[in-house]
Amino acid sequence: MDFAMSVLKEDENILASLKCNLKSFIDFTIVDENGVLLVTDTRVLFCKYIGRNLSVVHNFDYKLITSFNLKEDDDKNKYIIFKYNGDRVKITNIQSGDILKVCEVISNKQRVL
């Protein structure tokens, strides 16, 4: 994932990722974007493509993620739903990546904090 290096901090490592859609109402802003969820050792990033580059749409600190759940809709499509600083966030339309790895990393990071 060399394309992701431009959005990472020095010594930050990607542990899991998903090509997906982010739907939320964060910081009084409605977000409905296609992009990439990057789960790193220090935070979770949702980025969108601008041309061939990634741009950070939202940065999620692990300590503010609560009520984290993996769900399934009537058509058996999996999605992630969580609260971030009190705001509802939904990760849908997962096209690629390991959703179980993403869930495992975020759940483990929540327990450590």
Buried (B, 14 or more C-beta within 10 A) or exposed (E): EEEBEEBBEEEBEBBBBBBBBBBBEBEEEEBEBEBBBBBBEBBBBBBBBEEEEBEBBBEBEBEBBEEBEBEEEEEEEBBBBBBBEEBEBBBBBBEEBBBEBBBBBBEEBBEEE
